[in-house]
Amino acid sequence: MILIPLLLTGCGHKDTIDPGTWNSYRNPVWQTDVQDPSVLLDDGHFYLFSSETSEVLLPMATSDNLTFWEPTGSAVDDANRPDFIDGGTVQSPEIAAVGGKYILYYSLYKSDAASGIGVAVADVPTGPFKDRGALLTALDTGLLGVLDPAFLADDGANYLVFGRSKGIYLQKLSADGLSADGSPVKIASNAFDAPILLKRDGKYFLLLSMGTYTAGANSTCVTVVGRADRPEGPYFDKAGNDLLIGSGGETLVGTGTKFGAPGHGTVVSLPDGSDWMIYNAYDLSDVARGRTLMLDRIIWSGGWPAIRGAISSFCTDAPAL
């Protein structure tokens, strides 16, 4: 019998590979502590923004395939550091393209009572971004935990969802996305944080983190989802639980044997119609790395989003780009 060698492509067994070389990729797609990612697809390139680190004020990175990222510095330099909350750290940025401009919503956080969402604008997605100051603050709204913004453009209207463990709120924005229109409306309970708002087939989907994420391998964070007929809700899970009451939510992705505490993500829609979630999770074999950058495809079935097995993938098919 003659044995014919087969040429196989895939994820391999090494820890250090170039995911862009293969038709498959391995999580994490960035093996470092990249917190609270937001990603924009623009002219065939992906632009990622994440929370302040000890070295970079507002980190940026770029990619051509979602699976391999190159850091590109800070969206804002220290001379233009947001300062509407004295001593606040810049967290959970959200990038959006509105009216030919690129708008970077960001959180400035010192405490739940000293928190707010600011806005900066640029002509290109790499900046430089010019800070325009506060959009919403805890002081002005009378709310606690005004941070973690996520943007949705919907039939000519613009919205932000925001909130961290003090309730999730929906804020309608002006046509240019630079100011608030009316007052925030509470759409989910204090059990949740890090919201994402999606629209598909006439329904609205609220993705939320729930649980702890600072206890390493013992963290309990999962990502859940509810569905509504309007942006303002009410949002229900599959069992009919109202997310405004208690801690319901259909599990989208939870802890598995390889990765734990998945949460605080963003969703990118590709030209082929597929949706991908980019989020944080611990690699349970090396928790000291922090919550690394993960990528998983969202599968739509029966009118609901799902991630295969409701756990983070290890090796799977790469986006078709």
N, C-alpha and C positions, 0 to 999 in steps of 0.2 A: 504494500500500500504506500502510495506517495502522499506525503503530508505537504500541503501548500500553506505557507505562512499567510496570515491575514493581516492587513493593515487596519488597525483600529484607531479611531479617534474618540476622545472623550476626556473625562476629568483626570485620569491617571491616578497615581498614588502619592505623588510628591506634594509637599506643602507649599512649595514655591513654584508656580507656573504662571504663564501669561494667559489669563482666561480668554483673551481676544484671539488666541491661536486656534481655539477649538470651537466646535459647534455646541459644546457644553461648557458650563462654568461651575465653579465651586464657591459656596459661601464659606466665610464672609468675602465679599468682593473688595473690601478694603480692611486689612487686618490691623486697624488702629482704632482708637476711641474717637469716632466721628459722631457727635451728638446732634440730635434733632434735625435731620437732613430735610432740605427742600430742594427739588430738582425741577428745572425748566428745560424743555426741548425747544430749540430755536435754530432754524436753518441747518438741521442735520446734526447739531451738536447738543450735548447735555451739559448743563451748568448746575453745580451743586453748591449750596450754601449751608453752613452749619454754625453751631453755637461757639461763643468765645472760648478760647483755650488760654493757657498760661503764656503761649507764644504768639498767637494770632488773634487779632481783635474780632474779625468776622470772616472766618476761613471760607475760601472758594476752591473749587476743583472742577475740572472738565473731563469729559469722556466722549468717545464716539460710539460706544456700544453698551453702556450701563454696567459693564463688568470689569472695567479697568479704569482707574481714576488717577489723574495727575493734579496735585495741588498747585494753585496759581496765586497764592498770596491772600490778601485781605480785601474785602469789598470796600472797607472804610479805613482810612489811616488814623493813627492816634491823634493827630492834630484836629481831626473832625469827629472825634468820639462823641456819640450821643450823650447828652448831659441833662436831659429834663428830669432825671432822677439822680441826685448826687450819690455817687458810689455804686450805681447799679451796674450789673453785668449784662452784656448783650447776649441774648439767648434766642433759640427757636426762630430763626428767620424764615420768611416765606416770600418766594420770588414769583412775580406775576407780570405778564405783558398786558398793558392796558393802554389803548389809544395811541399806539406807536411809541410808548415809553415803557421802560422796565422799572417796576416798582418793587422795592424791597421793604416788606413789613418786618419788623423785628420787635422782640420783647426787651424791655429794660427792667431788670428785677433786682430789688434789694430785700424786699419782704412782700408778703401777700398784700399788705396795706400800702406798700411803696412799690408799685408795679405799673407797667403801662406798655402800650403798643405804639411804636413810632413808625415813621415812614420815610424812606429815602428814594431818590429818583435818579435814573441814568438814561442815556441815549442808546447804550449798548449793554448786553447782559453782563459783561465783565467790568462795568463801571468805568470811571469812578462814580460812585453814588453820592449824590448831594443830599445831605440830611435835611428834612423839613420838620423835624421835631415830633411832638406827641400827636397821635391820632385819638387814642383813648387812654385814660389813666384810671387807677383805682379811686383816686381822690375825686375826679370829675364825675365818674359814674356811680360812686357809692358802692362799688363791688370790690371783692377781694380776688386776688389772683388774676389780674388782667394781663394775660400773656398767652403764648402758644397760638398765634394766629394761623389760619389756613384760609385760602381764597377760593371763591367760586364765582365765575361769570355765568349768568343764566338768563338767556333771552333778553339781553340788553340791560340786565340788572347785575350789580356787583355786590358780593357779600363777603364778610369775614365771619368765621366761627372762631371762638377762642375760649380759654378757660383752663385752669389747672386745680382740680380737687376742691374747688369752691363753686362748682356749677359750670356748665357749658352754655355759652351764649351765642346768638346769631346777631350780627350787626350789619344792616344794610349800608352800603357806601354810595357816594356820589358817582356820577357817570365817569369821572376821571380817576376814581379810586383813591382820591387823596383826602377825603373828609368823610365823616360819619353823616348818615341821613337818618334821623330819628334816634331812638334809644335801643339799647340791646334787649333782646328777648331770650329768656332762659329756655333751652331746649333739651337739656339733659341734667341729671342730678350731680350732686357733689361726689359721687363715687368714681367719676371719670376725669380724664385729662387728655391733652394732646389730640384734639379733634381733627378729622379730615371730612370734608363734605364733597360728595360726588353726585352727579346726576346721570342716570341711564334709563332709557326707555320710559321717560316721563316720571320716574320715581327718584327720590332723593335718599342717599345712603350716608349715614353718619358713622364713621369709623372712629373708635375711641380706645384709648389705653385705660386699663383698670388694674390696680394692684401696685405693689412696691417694685422699685427698680434699682435701689441703692444697696441691696444686701447681697450682691454677688450671686453665687449659685443658689442662695436661698430666696432670691427675689421672686415675687409672685405675679409680676406683670403679664397680662395677656392683652391681645387686641380683639375687640368685639365690634359688632355692627348692628345698627337698627335701620329701619326703613320708614319713609313717610311720603305723603302725597304732595306736601308743600315744604319749602325750605324751613318754615317756622315750626314744622312738626304738626301733630305729635309723632314721635319716633317709637316704633315697636319692634321687638325682636320676633323671631318665628313663633315663639310660644305665646305671643300677645302681650308681653310685659312692656309697659310704658317706661322708656328710659328716663323720663322726667321724675319717675318715682322709684327709689331703691337702686339696685345694681344689676339689672338684667343685661341683655345683650347676647347676640349670637356669636360664639367664638369664631373668629376668623383665623387667628394663629396663636398658639400657646406654646408652652415649654415641651420639648421633646428630649430624647436621650443625648443629642448633640448640642443643641442650642437652647438657651433659656431667656425668659423675660423679654419677649419681643414686643416692641412698642415704639411710639412716637415716629410715625412714618409719613410718607408722602406718596402720592400715586401719580404715575406718568402714563399717558395714553400714547401709543405708537401709531404710525401711519397705517399699519396692517389691522388696526382695530383692537389690538391686545392692550390690556392694562397691567401695569407692573407696580408693585409696592416696594419702596426702598425704605428701610427702617433700621432700628437698632436692636441688637440682641447680644447676649453673652455667649461666647464659645465656651462651653462648660469644661473643655479640656485646658483652657488657659484664661480663666476669669480675670486675671490680673491685667489683661489687655484692655479691659473696659468693655463697653457695649459697642461692638464692631458693626460695620456697615453691611447690611443684608439686602438681598434682592430675591423677590419671588413673584411669579405670575399669578394674577387674580383670574380665577375661572368663574364664569357666570353660568349659573345653573338654576332653573326654576325661579328666576327673578331675584336671585341672591348672589352676592360675591362669596367665593371660597378660595382658600389656598389648600392644595392637595394634602390630605391627611391632617389639616389644621395645625401643622408644625412647619418649621423652617426647613427648606430643602438643603441637602448637602451637595449633591451633584445632579444637575438637571439641564434641560435644553436651554440654550442661550436665546435672547431675543433675536428675531429675524430682522436684521437691519441691512 
